[in-house]
C-alpha cells in the first residue's frame, strides 16, 4: 500500500442543461444541444490541469459533474460514451486519475457516430435532429405527444423506436487511471434519492472494490451514504479508500423538515455526520465531494476527506482562474499508514470477521 497519496477535490457547480428549446434557439447558427455539457467539460479540463500541476495523483468531482441534473433532461444522457472518452483523454493528457459520475443509458439508441464535442457544425445539427426525434418534449417547435410519435416518425424502423423507448438511465461512477486513460473502477448507484427514482434506475450489482496504485478502493454515490450496509460491504472486501461523489442540496428535506424549525445548516450537519460515521465505522479514508455554488439555489458544498483519528482533514487551496469562481479546488495529502493503527485500536473489522465465523 502506498503510504501517502495526493488527492484533489474539485467542488464544482455543474451547469444544468435546458428543459426546453424553442424554435428560435434551434435556428441560431451557434446552437449546440449539449452546450451545458461543453461548458462543464471546459471547467473540468482547467481543473484537471491545475490539479496535475500540483502533482495530485487523483482529482475527484461531484455527482452529475458533466451533465448537471437530468431531471426533465434525459437527452443529456445520450452522449455518455463520448463524455467518458473526453475524460479518458484528459487523464492521459495530464497523467492524473479522474473520478466522478456520468448518467448513461443501459443500452445505446440510434445516434450519430461522431462525438458532439469534436464534431463540425453539420455534425452537431445531426445530433440536434436525433434529440428532436427521440426527445420531442424538450423541443417546443417539435413536440408531438407520445401517442403521436409513431405517425411523426413514419420512416423510423420499429426496432430503433423500441431501442429508445426501452432505455433505462443509470447513474455510474467511474475511476479513470491517469496516464493510460483506462477505466479501472465502475459502480452503478444502488440507493437512489427519492426524486431520482422518477427518471433513474438503481444498479443491481453488489458493491465491489478495485485496485488503484496498490490501494483498495470502492465507490458510494450520494444517498448511498445514508445506508451503512453499503459502506460495510466495501470494508469487508478490504477497502482502504471510499470515494463518494455527491449532489446533496440544502433543500433536499423540504418541505417536510420546515415545520420542525430545523437549524439553518441542518442538511449540512447531516451530510457531515454521515460521512464521518461511515469513515469511522468502516475504518477507511472517505472522500466526499459535493456540488458547490450559490447558496440561494441550495448548493452547500461541504466536500472533504475524513479518516479515523483525524476526522475531517484540512486541505490546501489551489488557485483557480476568475471564470471558475464557483469552483473550490483543494489538495489533500493522505497518510494511509494511519489505517492499520486505527483498525488495531478499534477492532471494528475484526469484530465483523468474528461474527461471521
C-alpha positions as CSV (number, residue, x, y, z in Angstrom):
1,X,0.0,0.0,0.0
2,X,1.3,3.5,-1.0
3,X,1.9,5.3,2.4
4,X,1.0,8.8,1.2
5,X,-1.1,10.0,-1.8
6,X,-2.2,13.4,-3.0
7,X,-5.8,13.8,-3.8
8,X,-7.5,16.9,-5.1
9,X,-11.2,17.5,-4.5
10,X,-12.9,19.7,-7.1
11,X,-16.1,21.1,-5.7
12,X,-17.7,22.4,-8.9
13,X,-21.1,23.8,-9.7
14,X,-22.4,21.7,-12.6
15,X,-24.2,23.7,-15.3
16,X,-27.7,22.4,-15.9
17,X,-29.0,21.9,-19.5
18,X,-32.3,23.4,-20.7
19,X,-35.5,21.5,-20.1
20,X,-37.0,23.2,-23.2
21,X,-35.6,24.5,-26.5
22,X,-37.6,27.0,-28.7
23,X,-37.5,27.2,-32.5
24,X,-35.5,30.5,-32.1
25,X,-32.9,28.6,-30.0
26,X,-32.5,25.9,-32.7
27,X,-32.4,28.4,-35.5
28,X,-29.2,30.0,-34.1
29,X,-26.2,29.1,-36.2
30,X,-24.2,28.5,-33.0
31,X,-26.9,26.3,-31.4
32,X,-25.5,23.2,-29.6
33,X,-28.0,20.9,-27.8
34,X,-25.1,19.8,-25.5
35,X,-23.7,23.3,-24.8
36,X,-24.2,22.8,-21.0
37,X,-22.1,19.7,-21.1
38,X,-19.4,21.5,-23.2
39,X,-19.3,24.3,-20.5
40,X,-18.9,21.7,-17.7
41,X,-16.1,19.9,-19.7
42,X,-14.2,23.1,-20.1
43,X,-14.3,23.7,-16.4
44,X,-13.2,20.1,-15.8
45,X,-10.3,20.4,-18.2
46,X,-9.0,23.5,-16.5
47,X,-9.4,22.0,-13.1
48,X,-7.7,18.7,-14.0
49,X,-4.7,20.6,-15.5
50,X,-4.3,22.7,-12.3
51,X,-4.5,19.6,-10.0
52,X,-2.0,17.9,-12.2
53,X,0.4,20.8,-12.0
54,X,0.3,20.4,-8.1
55,X,1.3,16.7,-8.5
56,X,-2.0,15.3,-7.4
57,X,-2.4,11.7,-8.3
58,X,-6.2,11.8,-8.3
59,X,-8.8,14.5,-8.8
60,X,-12.4,13.8,-7.9
61,X,-15.6,15.6,-9.0
62,X,-19.2,15.8,-7.7
63,X,-22.1,13.7,-8.9
64,X,-23.5,15.0,-12.1
65,X,-20.4,17.0,-12.8
66,X,-20.5,16.7,-16.5
67,X,-24.3,16.8,-17.2
68,X,-25.9,18.6,-14.3
69,X,-29.3,17.4,-13.1
70,X,-31.0,15.1,-15.6
71,X,-34.5,15.7,-14.1
72,X,-36.5,16.6,-17.2
73,X,-33.3,16.5,-19.3
74,X,-33.0,12.8,-20.3
75,X,-31.5,13.8,-23.6
76,X,-28.2,14.7,-21.8
77,X,-27.5,11.1,-21.1
78,X,-27.3,10.2,-24.8
79,X,-23.7,11.3,-25.4
80,X,-22.5,9.5,-22.3
81,X,-19.9,7.3,-24.1
82,X,-18.4,10.5,-25.7
83,X,-18.3,12.2,-22.3
84,X,-16.4,9.3,-20.9
85,X,-13.9,9.5,-23.8
86,X,-13.3,13.2,-23.1
87,X,-12.4,12.3,-19.5
88,X,-10.2,9.5,-20.6
89,X,-8.4,11.9,-22.9
90,X,-7.8,14.3,-20.0
91,X,-6.5,11.5,-17.8
92,X,-3.9,10.6,-20.5
93,X,-3.0,14.2,-21.4
94,X,-2.4,15.3,-17.8
95,X,-1.3,12.0,-16.3
96,X,-3.8,12.2,-13.5
97,X,-6.6,9.8,-12.4
98,X,-10.1,11.2,-12.5
99,X,-13.3,10.2,-10.6
100,X,-16.9,11.3,-10.9
101,X,-20.3,10.1,-12.2
102,X,-21.9,10.0,-15.7
103,X,-25.6,9.3,-16.3
104,X,-25.8,6.8,-19.2
105,X,-28.5,4.7,-20.9
106,X,-28.3,1.0,-20.2
107,X,-28.0,0.4,-23.9
108,X,-27.3,2.8,-26.8
109,X,-30.1,4.0,-29.1
110,X,-29.5,5.0,-32.7
111,X,-27.5,8.2,-32.8
112,X,-24.7,10.0,-34.8
113,X,-21.4,8.2,-34.6
114,X,-19.2,11.3,-34.2
115,X,-18.8,12.9,-30.8
116,X,-20.8,16.1,-30.4
117,X,-17.9,17.6,-28.6
118,X,-15.4,17.5,-31.5
119,X,-18.0,17.5,-34.4
120,X,-18.3,20.1,-37.1
121,X,-21.4,22.3,-37.2
122,X,-23.1,20.0,-39.6
123,X,-22.5,17.0,-37.3
124,X,-23.9,19.0,-34.3
125,X,-27.1,19.6,-36.4
126,X,-27.3,15.8,-36.8
127,X,-27.2,15.4,-33.0
128,X,-29.9,18.0,-32.6
129,X,-32.1,16.3,-35.1
130,X,-31.6,13.0,-33.3
131,X,-32.5,14.5,-30.0
132,X,-35.6,16.2,-31.5
133,X,-36.7,12.9,-32.9
134,X,-36.4,10.9,-29.7
135,X,-36.9,13.5,-27.0
136,X,-39.6,15.7,-28.7
137,X,-41.0,17.1,-25.4
138,X,-37.8,19.1,-25.0
139,X,-38.3,21.0,-28.2
140,X,-41.3,23.3,-28.2
141,X,-41.1,23.6,-32.0
142,X,-41.3,19.9,-32.4
143,X,-43.4,18.4,-29.5
144,X,-45.9,15.7,-30.6
145,X,-47.5,13.8,-27.8
146,X,-46.1,10.3,-27.2
147,X,-49.3,8.9,-28.7
148,X,-48.5,10.7,-32.0
149,X,-44.8,9.8,-32.1
150,X,-45.3,6.7,-34.4
151,X,-47.1,8.8,-37.0
152,X,-44.4,11.6,-36.7
153,X,-41.6,9.0,-37.2
154,X,-43.1,7.1,-40.1
155,X,-39.7,6.4,-41.6
156,X,-38.1,5.2,-38.5
157,X,-37.6,1.4,-38.2
158,X,-39.6,0.0,-35.4
159,X,-36.6,-1.7,-33.9
160,X,-34.9,1.8,-33.5
161,X,-38.0,3.2,-31.9
162,X,-38.1,0.3,-29.4
163,X,-34.4,0.8,-28.6
164,X,-35.1,4.3,-27.4
165,X,-38.3,3.5,-25.6
166,X,-36.7,0.7,-23.6
167,X,-33.7,2.7,-22.4
168,X,-33.1,2.9,-18.6
169,X,-30.9,5.7,-17.3
170,X,-28.2,4.7,-14.8
171,X,-26.0,6.9,-12.6
172,X,-22.5,5.5,-13.0
173,X,-19.3,6.3,-11.0
174,X,-16.0,5.9,-12.8
175,X,-12.4,6.0,-11.8
176,X,-10.2,6.6,-14.9
177,X,-6.5,5.8,-14.5
178,X,-4.0,8.6,-15.1
179,X,-1.6,8.1,-17.9
180,X,-3.4,5.2,-19.5
181,X,-7.0,6.5,-19.6
182,X,-8.2,3.1,-18.7
183,X,-11.4,2.6,-16.7
184,X,-10.3,0.7,-13.6
185,X,-13.4,1.3,-11.4
186,X,-17.1,1.4,-12.2
187,X,-20.2,1.4,-10.0
188,X,-23.9,1.9,-10.7
189,X,-25.7,3.8,-7.9
190,X,-27.9,1.4,-6.0
191,X,-29.7,3.7,-3.5
192,X,-31.4,6.5,-5.4
193,X,-32.6,9.7,-3.7
194,X,-36.5,9.9,-3.8
195,X,-36.7,12.4,-6.7
196,X,-34.2,10.4,-8.7
197,X,-36.5,7.4,-8.7
198,X,-38.7,9.3,-11.2
199,X,-36.1,9.2,-14.0
200,X,-33.2,6.9,-13.0
201,X,-33.0,3.2,-12.4
202,X,-31.0,1.6,-9.5
203,X,-28.0,-0.6,-10.1
204,X,-28.4,-4.3,-9.4
205,X,-24.8,-5.4,-8.9
206,X,-23.3,-5.6,-5.4
207,X,-20.7,-3.2,-4.2
208,X,-17.2,-4.3,-5.2
209,X,-13.7,-2.9,-4.7
210,X,-10.9,-2.4,-7.2
211,X,-7.2,-1.6,-7.1
212,X,-5.7,1.8,-7.8
213,X,-2.0,2.3,-7.3
214,X,-1.9,-0.6,-4.8
215,X,-4.8,0.8,-2.8
216,X,-8.1,-1.0,-2.4
217,X,-10.9,1.5,-3.4
218,X,-14.7,1.4,-3.5
219,X,-17.4,3.8,-4.6
220,X,-20.5,5.2,-2.8
221,X,-22.7,7.8,-4.5
222,X,-24.6,10.4,-2.5
223,X,-27.6,8.7,-0.9
224,X,-25.6,5.5,-0.5
225,X,-24.0,7.4,2.4
226,X,-27.3,7.0,4.3
227,X,-27.1,3.2,4.1
228,X,-24.4,1.8,6.5
229,X,-24.5,-1.6,4.9
230,X,-23.2,-0.2,1.6
231,X,-20.0,1.1,3.2
232,X,-19.7,-2.1,5.3
233,X,-19.8,-4.3,2.2
234,X,-16.8,-2.3,0.8
235,X,-15.0,-2.5,4.1
236,X,-15.5,-6.3,4.3
237,X,-13.7,-6.5,0.9
238,X,-10.7,-4.7,2.3
239,X,-11.5,-1.1,1.2
240,X,-8.9,1.5,2.3
241,X,-10.4,4.4,0.4
242,X,-14.0,5.1,-0.3
243,X,-14.8,7.7,-3.0
244,X,-18.3,9.3,-2.7
245,X,-19.3,11.8,-5.4
246,X,-22.4,13.7,-4.2
247,X,-25.1,16.2,-5.3
248,X,-26.7,17.0,-1.9
249,X,-28.7,20.2,-1.6
250,X,-29.6,22.2,1.4
251,X,-33.3,21.9,0.4
252,X,-33.4,18.1,0.0
253,X,-35.5,17.5,3.2
254,X,-38.0,20.3,2.3
255,X,-40.9,20.8,2.7
256,X,-41.3,18.1,5.4
257,X,-38.5,19.4,7.6
258,X,-39.7,23.0,7.7
259,X,-42.4,22.7,10.2
260,X,-39.9,21.3,12.8
261,X,-37.9,24.5,12.9
262,X,-34.6,22.9,11.9
263,X,-31.2,24.7,12.2
264,X,-30.4,26.6,9.1
265,X,-27.5,24.3,8.4
266,X,-29.4,21.1,9.2
267,X,-28.7,19.4,5.8
268,X,-25.0,20.3,6.0
269,X,-24.7,18.9,9.5
270,X,-26.5,15.7,8.4
271,X,-24.1,15.0,5.5
272,X,-21.0,15.8,7.5
273,X,-22.2,13.4,10.3
274,X,-23.0,10.6,7.8
275,X,-19.6,10.8,6.2
276,X,-17.7,10.9,9.5
277,X,-19.7,7.9,10.7
278,X,-19.2,5.9,7.6
279,X,-15.4,6.6,7.7
280,X,-15.1,5.6,11.4
281,X,-17.2,2.5,11.4
282,X,-15.5,1.1,8.3
283,X,-12.0,2.2,9.4
284,X,-11.4,3.7,6.0
285,X,-10.5,7.0,4.4
286,X,-13.6,8.5,2.9
287,X,-13.5,11.3,0.3
288,X,-16.9,13.0,-0.2
289,X,-17.1,15.7,-2.8
290,X,-20.4,17.6,-3.1
291,X,-21.6,20.2,-5.6
292,X,-20.9,23.8,-4.6
293,X,-22.3,27.1,-5.9
294,X,-24.9,29.7,-5.0
295,X,-26.5,29.1,-1.6
296,X,-29.9,30.5,-2.7
297,X,-30.1,27.7,-5.2
298,X,-29.5,25.1,-2.5
299,X,-25.8,24.4,-3.1
300,X,-24.0,23.8,0.2
301,X,-20.7,22.2,-0.6
302,X,-19.0,20.7,2.5
303,X,-16.7,18.5,0.5
304,X,-13.7,16.9,2.2
305,X,-11.8,13.8,3.3
306,X,-12.4,12.1,6.6
307,X,-10.3,9.4,8.3
308,X,-10.0,7.8,11.8
309,X,-8.1,9.7,14.4
310,X,-8.3,12.9,12.4
311,X,-11.9,13.5,11.4
312,X,-12.2,15.9,8.6
313,X,-8.9,16.8,7.1
314,X,-7.7,20.3,6.2
315,X,-6.9,20.8,2.5
316,X,-4.6,23.2,0.7
317,X,-6.4,25.6,-1.6
318,X,-5.4,25.6,-5.3
319,X,-6.0,29.0,-7.1
320,X,-8.4,28.9,-10.0
321,X,-9.0,31.4,-12.9
322,X,-11.7,34.0,-12.4
323,X,-14.1,32.2,-14.8
324,X,-14.2,29.3,-12.4
325,X,-15.2,31.4,-9.3
326,X,-17.9,28.8,-8.3
327,X,-15.3,26.0,-8.1
328,X,-13.3,25.2,-5.0
329,X,-10.2,23.1,-5.5
330,X,-8.3,21.6,-2.5
331,X,-5.4,19.3,-2.3
332,X,-5.1,16.7,0.5
333,X,-2.1,14.6,1.4
334,X,-3.4,11.3,2.7
335,X,-1.5,9.1,5.2
336,X,-2.7,5.6,4.6
337,X,-0.4,4.4,7.4
338,X,-3.0,5.5,9.9
339,X,-5.4,2.8,8.9
340,X,-3.7,-0.3,10.4
341,X,-3.3,1.6,13.7
342,X,-7.0,2.6,13.7
343,X,-8.0,-1.0,12.9
344,X,-5.8,-2.3,15.7
345,X,-7.3,0.3,18.1
346,X,-11.0,0.0,17.4
347,X,-11.1,-3.6,16.0
348,X,-14.4,-3.0,14.2
349,X,-13.4,-5.1,11.2
350,X,-12.0,-7.7,13.5
351,X,-15.4,-7.9,15.3
352,X,-17.2,-8.3,11.9
353,X,-15.0,-11.2,11.0
354,X,-15.5,-12.8,14.3
355,X,-19.3,-12.6,13.9
356,X,-19.0,-14.3,10.5
357,X,-17.0,-17.3,11.8
